[in-house]
């Protein structure tokens, strides 16, 4: 499970050969959420409100890189790191 990005204590990861729809995992402490790449919609889990807002903003800003990371993992290659939210 490659770590794609890290910001403000939030760790963004993506699994190879994970189920559709295209999504990523965001962890903050003991909380975890799965976010759909195309819509920024929560698929499962929860984060504190402020953390979730930052993850959703980051997803909006980094959607092309997230799509590329998903495609890369589907092809069996390592994705590039993605810039954090600043």
Secondary structure as UniProt FT lines:
FT   STRAND          2..7
FT   TURN            8..9
FT   STRAND          10..14
FT   TURN            16..17
FT   STRAND          23..28
FT   TURN            29..30
FT   STRAND          31..36
FT   TURN            37..39
FT   STRAND          42..45
FT   HELIX           49..74
FT   TURN            75..76
//
